[in-house]
Amino acid sequence: MTTPDRPLKILHIMARLNIGGTTPYIIQLIAQQRAMGNDSRLVCGVVGPQEGDMRYLADEKGVELTMLTSLGREISPIRDLQTLWQLWRIIRRERPDVVHTHTAKAGFVGRIAAWMARVPVIVHTFHGHVFAGYFSPAKTQVYLWLERICGLFTTKIIVLSENLKRELVEQYHIASAKKFEIVPLGFDLGTFAALDHDDGTFRAIIGVPQDAPLVGIVGRLVSIKNHPMFLRAAVLILKALPTAYFVLVGDGDQREALTALVAELGLQERVKFAGWITDLPPVYRALNVAVCSSINEGLPVNLIEAMASGVPVVATRVGGVPDLLEEGKLGAIVALDDDQGLADQIVTALLQGNHSTQVQTARQTALSRYSIEASAALTDQLYWNARR
């Protein structure tokens, strides 16, 4: 909570406002911080090719943006030095109480610039990590080295779950455990909870019968999301439930490869590509089961949204998934690349429907635990504790 005598001046830094779970959280966090009386702003780069742009959400929420075209995702020494200089100048001009960085690349240059500018509190959030499933072993080692260096002068490191904290401390040795704090994500989930029925519009748009079982993944079409596992499981599901359909909501650089895989598996009539969709509550209400088959995750936003919508979820045991689903109490968890296990759990969820005690408990948990108000309050308290 912000103390009544003086609001905090907070400068958030992230690489880009691409479509994905991180962007809406940061935008909503900043908006909530401003509603609490703080002066909270965002510096970010531009989205890359084949990435959806969510700057519209910043406009909707009244979040002030400073765009740096040099602040991209990939490491580029010359461009990164330019970004470092620009960020240092911005920080020196604004003189924030807190610099709070998000995503790997922005975390490096943002924290170094904040340290150079002698910002009293430097915070970084791991919304996941890039140490598995993203880069080559050599590049991964570079990122590990940079994270460990930045960890030396980071005041506090926020993680989204206990499991993610354990990985970063015990497996990757990013910093000492005392530097880490767990702050769950938070969202305005009211629109997901309020929509209590499927009006049939989404199914009609993608060409799926109103009474057919529909299983889907909401997320970017990128390698880390591991859509091939989902598609292989679809083949197995159709043996048990021949009337089932499947939908991929999102887009990305794997669209062409996934389209080819769908053809190779003979799923052309049963798999639908919906592309980017900004109004997601009707999408979730149309689904009978929501899936996350990722190789690596922080705390999957698509699962939180599905849970809030009252949709059964099935996910791979990666990152913060076991914490989110309470080791299977709130949704099914399967081993990574266990195609048969994924198929079996999806079939079970389809047969049980969305009125089970598990689904209703998951819905109430999502709505109570992952509100933006709770997340912002915890973050605000962390800032003040770090200043003492």
C-alpha positions as CSV (number, residue, x, y, z in Angstrom):
1,M,0.0,0.0,0.0
2,T,1.2,3.5,-0.8
3,T,1.9,5.6,2.4
4,P,-0.4,8.6,2.6
5,D,2.5,11.2,2.9
6,R,4.0,10.6,-0.6
7,P,3.2,8.5,-3.6
8,L,5.9,6.5,-5.3
9,K,7.4,7.3,-8.7
10,I,7.7,4.0,-10.6
11,L,9.3,3.4,-14.0
12,H,8.6,0.0,-15.6
13,I,10.7,-1.2,-18.4
14,M,9.9,-4.1,-20.8
15,A,11.0,-5.1,-24.2
16,R,7.8,-4.9,-26.2
17,L,4.0,-4.9,-25.9
18,N,3.4,-8.1,-27.8
19,I,0.3,-10.2,-27.4
20,G,0.9,-12.7,-24.6
21,G,0.3,-13.0,-20.9
22,T,3.0,-10.6,-19.7
23,T,1.7,-7.5,-21.5
24,P,-1.8,-7.3,-20.1
25,Y,-0.5,-7.9,-16.6
26,I,2.0,-5.1,-16.8
27,I,-0.5,-2.7,-18.3
28,Q,-3.1,-3.5,-15.7
29,L,-0.5,-3.4,-12.9
30,I,0.6,0.1,-13.9
31,A,-3.0,1.3,-14.2
32,Q,-3.8,-0.1,-10.8
33,Q,-0.7,1.6,-9.3
34,R,-1.8,4.9,-10.8
35,A,-5.3,4.3,-9.3
36,M,-3.6,3.8,-5.9
37,G,-2.0,7.3,-6.2
38,N,1.4,6.4,-7.6
39,D,3.1,7.9,-10.6
40,S,3.7,4.8,-12.6
41,R,4.9,4.8,-16.3
42,L,6.3,2.4,-18.9
43,V,9.3,2.4,-21.2
44,C,9.1,-0.3,-23.9
45,G,10.4,-1.2,-27.4
46,V,8.5,-2.2,-30.5
47,V,7.0,-5.5,-31.4
48,G,8.7,-7.8,-33.9
49,P,7.4,-9.2,-37.2
50,Q,4.6,-11.7,-36.9
51,E,3.8,-10.4,-33.3
52,G,0.5,-8.9,-32.4
53,D,0.8,-5.4,-30.9
54,M,-1.1,-4.6,-27.6
55,R,-0.4,-0.9,-27.4
56,Y,-4.1,-0.4,-27.7
57,L,-4.5,-1.8,-24.2
58,A,-2.1,0.8,-22.8
59,D,-4.3,3.5,-24.5
60,E,-7.5,2.0,-23.1
61,K,-6.0,2.0,-19.5
62,G,-4.4,5.4,-19.8
63,V,-0.9,4.2,-19.3
64,E,1.8,6.6,-20.4
65,L,4.3,5.1,-22.8
66,T,7.8,6.0,-23.8
67,M,8.8,4.1,-26.9
68,L,12.5,3.2,-27.6
69,T,12.9,1.6,-31.0
70,S,16.3,0.2,-30.0
71,L,14.8,-1.8,-27.1
72,G,14.2,-5.0,-29.0
73,R,14.2,-8.6,-27.9
74,E,17.5,-9.9,-29.3
75,I,20.9,-9.0,-27.9
76,S,22.8,-6.6,-30.1
77,P,25.9,-5.0,-28.5
78,I,25.9,-1.7,-30.4
79,R,22.1,-1.2,-30.3
80,D,22.1,-2.3,-26.6
81,L,24.7,0.3,-25.7
82,Q,22.5,2.9,-27.4
83,T,19.5,1.7,-25.4
84,L,21.5,1.8,-22.2
85,W,22.4,5.4,-22.8
86,Q,18.8,6.3,-23.7
87,L,17.5,4.6,-20.6
88,W,20.1,6.2,-18.4
89,R,19.0,9.6,-19.6
90,I,15.3,8.9,-19.1
91,I,16.0,7.6,-15.6
92,R,18.2,10.6,-14.7
93,R,15.5,12.9,-16.0
94,E,12.6,11.2,-14.2
95,R,14.4,10.3,-11.0
96,P,12.1,7.4,-10.1
97,D,11.9,5.9,-6.6
98,V,11.7,2.4,-8.2
99,V,12.8,1.0,-11.5
100,H,10.9,-2.3,-12.2
101,T,12.0,-4.3,-15.2
102,H,10.3,-7.2,-17.0
103,T,11.5,-9.7,-19.6
104,A,15.1,-10.8,-20.1
105,K,16.5,-8.2,-22.5
106,A,14.8,-5.2,-20.9
107,G,15.8,-6.6,-17.5
108,F,19.5,-6.5,-18.4
109,V,19.8,-3.0,-19.9
110,G,17.1,-1.6,-17.6
111,R,18.7,-2.7,-14.4
112,I,22.2,-1.6,-15.5
113,A,20.9,1.8,-16.4
114,A,19.1,2.1,-13.1
115,W,22.2,1.0,-11.2
116,M,24.3,3.6,-13.1
117,A,21.7,6.3,-12.3
118,R,21.7,5.2,-8.6
119,V,18.0,4.4,-8.3
120,P,17.3,3.4,-4.7
121,V,15.1,0.4,-5.5
122,I,15.7,-1.9,-8.5
123,V,13.2,-4.7,-9.0
124,H,13.0,-7.3,-11.7
125,T,10.2,-9.8,-12.3
126,F,10.8,-13.2,-13.8
127,H,7.5,-13.9,-15.7
128,G,9.2,-17.2,-16.5
129,H,12.7,-17.7,-17.7
130,V,14.6,-18.3,-20.9
131,F,17.0,-21.0,-19.6
132,A,15.1,-23.9,-21.1
133,G,13.5,-24.3,-24.6
134,Y,14.4,-20.9,-26.0
135,F,18.0,-20.6,-27.2
136,S,21.1,-22.7,-28.0
137,P,23.2,-23.9,-25.0
138,A,25.9,-21.2,-25.7
139,K,23.3,-18.4,-25.8
140,T,21.6,-19.7,-22.8
141,Q,24.9,-19.5,-20.9
142,V,25.2,-15.9,-21.9
143,Y,21.8,-15.1,-20.5
144,L,22.6,-17.0,-17.3
145,W,25.8,-15.0,-16.9
146,L,24.0,-11.7,-17.4
147,E,21.2,-12.6,-15.0
148,R,23.7,-13.5,-12.3
149,I,25.6,-10.2,-12.7
150,C,22.4,-8.2,-12.7
151,G,21.2,-10.1,-9.6
152,L,24.1,-8.6,-7.6
153,F,22.7,-5.1,-7.8
154,T,18.9,-6.0,-8.0
155,T,17.2,-5.0,-4.8
156,K,14.3,-7.5,-5.1
157,I,13.5,-10.2,-7.6
158,I,9.8,-11.1,-8.1
159,V,8.7,-14.6,-9.2
160,L,5.2,-15.8,-9.8
161,S,5.4,-19.1,-8.0
162,E,7.3,-21.2,-5.4
163,N,8.4,-23.6,-8.1
164,L,9.9,-20.9,-10.2
165,K,11.7,-19.5,-7.2
166,R,13.2,-22.9,-6.5
167,E,14.4,-23.3,-10.1
168,L,16.1,-19.9,-10.2
169,V,17.8,-20.3,-6.8
170,E,18.7,-23.9,-6.7
171,Q,19.1,-24.9,-10.3
172,Y,20.3,-21.7,-12.0
173,H,21.8,-19.8,-9.0
174,I,20.6,-16.4,-10.1
175,A,20.8,-14.9,-6.7
176,S,20.4,-15.7,-3.0
177,A,16.9,-16.9,-1.8
178,K,16.5,-13.8,0.4
179,K,16.3,-11.5,-2.7
180,F,13.3,-13.3,-4.0
181,E,9.6,-12.6,-3.3
182,I,6.6,-14.4,-4.7
183,V,3.9,-12.1,-6.1
184,P,1.2,-13.9,-8.2
185,L,0.0,-12.4,-11.4
186,G,-3.2,-10.4,-11.2
187,F,-5.9,-9.5,-13.8
188,D,-9.3,-7.9,-14.2
189,L,-11.1,-11.3,-14.5
190,G,-14.5,-9.9,-14.1
191,T,-15.3,-10.1,-17.8
192,F,-14.3,-13.8,-17.9
193,A,-16.4,-14.6,-14.8
194,A,-19.4,-12.6,-15.9
195,L,-20.0,-14.4,-19.2
196,D,-21.8,-17.6,-18.0
197,H,-22.9,-19.1,-21.4
198,D,-21.7,-19.6,-24.9
199,D,-23.7,-17.7,-27.5
200,G,-22.3,-19.8,-30.3
201,T,-20.7,-16.9,-32.2
202,F,-17.1,-18.1,-31.9
203,R,-18.0,-21.6,-33.0
204,A,-19.9,-20.3,-36.0
205,I,-16.9,-18.1,-37.0
206,I,-14.4,-21.0,-37.0
207,G,-16.9,-23.5,-38.4
208,V,-17.4,-25.9,-35.5
209,P,-20.8,-27.5,-34.7
210,Q,-22.5,-26.1,-31.6
211,D,-22.8,-29.5,-30.0
212,A,-19.3,-30.8,-30.8
213,P,-16.6,-31.2,-28.1
214,L,-14.1,-28.3,-28.6
215,V,-10.6,-28.3,-27.2
216,G,-8.3,-25.3,-27.6
217,I,-5.0,-23.5,-26.8
218,V,-4.9,-19.8,-26.5
219,G,-1.4,-18.4,-27.0
220,R,1.3,-17.4,-29.5
221,L,2.2,-19.9,-32.2
222,V,5.8,-20.2,-31.2
223,S,8.1,-23.2,-30.4
224,I,8.0,-22.8,-26.6
225,K,4.2,-23.4,-26.6
226,N,4.8,-26.9,-28.0
227,H,1.7,-27.1,-30.1
228,P,2.9,-30.3,-31.9
229,M,2.3,-32.2,-28.7
230,F,-1.3,-30.9,-28.6
231,L,-1.8,-31.9,-32.3
232,R,-0.4,-35.4,-31.8
233,A,-2.7,-35.8,-28.8
234,A,-5.6,-34.6,-31.0
235,V,-5.1,-37.7,-33.2
236,L,-5.4,-39.9,-30.2
237,I,-8.5,-38.1,-28.8
238,L,-10.3,-38.6,-32.1
239,K,-10.0,-42.3,-31.7
240,A,-12.0,-42.0,-28.4
241,L,-14.2,-39.1,-29.4
242,P,-14.6,-38.9,-33.2
243,T,-16.8,-35.8,-33.0
244,A,-14.1,-33.6,-31.3
245,Y,-12.7,-30.4,-32.8
246,F,-9.6,-28.4,-31.9
247,V,-8.7,-24.7,-32.2
248,L,-5.4,-22.8,-32.0
249,V,-6.1,-19.2,-30.9
250,G,-3.2,-16.9,-31.7
251,D,-0.5,-16.4,-34.3
252,G,3.3,-16.5,-34.6
253,D,6.3,-17.7,-36.5
254,Q,5.2,-21.4,-36.3
255,R,1.9,-20.9,-38.1
256,E,3.2,-22.3,-41.4
257,A,4.9,-25.3,-39.7
258,L,1.8,-26.1,-37.7
259,T,-0.4,-25.9,-40.7
260,A,1.9,-28.4,-42.4
261,L,1.8,-30.7,-39.4
262,V,-2.0,-30.6,-39.3
263,A,-2.0,-31.8,-42.9
264,E,0.6,-34.4,-42.2
265,L,-1.5,-35.8,-39.3
266,G,-4.7,-35.7,-41.4
267,L,-6.4,-33.2,-39.1
268,Q,-7.4,-30.6,-41.7
269,E,-11.1,-31.0,-41.0
270,R,-10.8,-31.0,-37.3
271,V,-8.2,-28.3,-36.4
272,K,-9.1,-24.6,-36.7
273,F,-6.6,-21.7,-36.8
274,A,-8.4,-18.7,-35.3
275,G,-5.6,-16.1,-35.4
276,W,-5.3,-13.2,-33.0
277,I,-8.5,-12.5,-31.0
278,T,-8.6,-9.6,-28.5
279,D,-12.1,-10.4,-27.0
280,L,-11.2,-13.7,-25.3
281,P,-14.1,-14.3,-22.8
282,P,-16.4,-15.6,-25.6
283,V,-13.6,-17.9,-26.8
284,Y,-13.2,-19.5,-23.4
285,R,-16.9,-20.0,-23.0
286,A,-17.0,-21.8,-26.3
287,L,-14.3,-24.3,-25.2
288,N,-15.0,-27.5,-23.4
289,V,-11.3,-27.9,-22.3
290,A,-8.4,-25.5,-22.4
291,V,-4.9,-26.8,-22.8
292,C,-1.3,-25.6,-22.1
293,S,1.3,-28.0,-23.6
294,S,4.3,-25.6,-23.2
295,I,7.9,-26.6,-22.8
296,N,8.5,-23.8,-20.3
297,E,6.1,-21.4,-18.5
298,G,6.1,-18.9,-15.6
299,L,2.4,-18.8,-14.6
300,P,0.3,-19.5,-17.7
301,V,-2.2,-16.7,-18.1
302,N,-4.3,-18.7,-20.5
303,L,-4.9,-21.2,-17.7
304,I,-5.9,-18.5,-15.2
305,E,-8.4,-17.0,-17.8
306,A,-9.8,-20.5,-18.5
307,M,-10.2,-21.3,-14.8
308,A,-12.0,-17.9,-14.2
309,S,-14.3,-18.8,-17.1
310,G,-15.2,-22.1,-15.6
311,V,-13.4,-24.2,-18.2
312,P,-11.6,-27.4,-17.3
313,V,-7.8,-27.2,-17.9
314,V,-5.1,-29.7,-18.7
315,A,-1.4,-28.7,-18.7
316,T,2.1,-30.0,-18.9
317,R,4.2,-30.1,-15.7
318,V,6.5,-27.1,-16.3
319,G,7.4,-23.9,-14.5
320,G,4.6,-22.6,-12.2
321,V,1.9,-24.9,-13.5
322,P,2.1,-27.3,-10.5
323,D,1.7,-24.3,-8.1
324,L,-1.2,-22.8,-10.2
325,L,-3.1,-26.1,-10.4
326,E,-2.2,-27.1,-6.8
327,E,-0.5,-30.3,-8.0
328,G,-3.6,-31.5,-9.9
329,K,-6.3,-30.4,-7.5
330,L,-7.5,-27.6,-9.8
331,G,-6.7,-29.2,-13.2
332,A,-5.0,-32.1,-14.8
333,I,-1.2,-32.1,-15.1
334,V,0.7,-34.4,-17.5
335,A,4.4,-35.0,-18.2
336,L,6.0,-33.0,-21.0
337,D,5.6,-34.7,-24.3
338,D,3.4,-37.5,-22.9
339,D,1.0,-37.4,-25.9
340,Q,-1.1,-40.3,-24.6
341,G,-1.3,-38.8,-21.1
342,L,-2.4,-35.5,-22.5
343,A,-5.0,-37.2,-24.7
344,D,-6.3,-39.3,-21.8
345,Q,-6.7,-36.3,-19.5
346,I,-8.5,-34.2,-22.1
347,V,-10.9,-37.1,-22.8
348,T,-11.6,-37.4,-19.1
349,A,-12.2,-33.7,-18.8
350,L,-14.5,-33.7,-21.8
351,L,-16.6,-36.6,-20.3
352,Q,-16.8,-34.9,-16.9
353,G,-17.9,-31.5,-18.2
354,N,-17.5,-28.2,-16.5
355,H,-19.8,-28.7,-13.6
356,S,-17.4,-30.8,-11.5
357,T,-16.3,-29.6,-8.0
358,Q,-12.8,-29.3,-9.4
359,V,-13.8,-26.9,-12.1
360,Q,-15.9,-24.7,-9.7
361,T,-13.1,-24.7,-7.1
362,A,-10.6,-23.7,-9.8
363,R,-12.9,-20.8,-10.9
364,Q,-13.3,-19.4,-7.4
365,T,-9.5,-19.8,-6.7
366,A,-8.6,-17.9,-9.9
367,L,-11.0,-15.1,-9.1
368,S,-9.9,-14.6,-5.5
369,R,-6.1,-15.3,-5.9
370,Y,-5.3,-13.6,-9.2
371,S,-7.0,-10.2,-8.9
372,I,-5.0,-7.2,-10.1
373,E,-5.9,-5.4,-6.8
374,A,-4.2,-8.1,-4.7
375,S,-1.1,-8.3,-7.0
376,A,-0.7,-4.5,-7.1
377,A,-1.0,-4.3,-3.3
378,L,1.7,-6.9,-2.7
379,T,4.0,-5.2,-5.3
380,D,3.5,-1.9,-3.6
381,Q,4.3,-3.3,-0.2
382,L,7.4,-4.9,-1.6
383,Y,8.6,-1.5,-3.0
384,W,8.2,0.1,0.4
385,N,9.9,-2.7,2.3
386,A,12.8,-2.5,-0.1
387,R,13.2,1.2,0.6
388,R,13.7,0.6,4.4
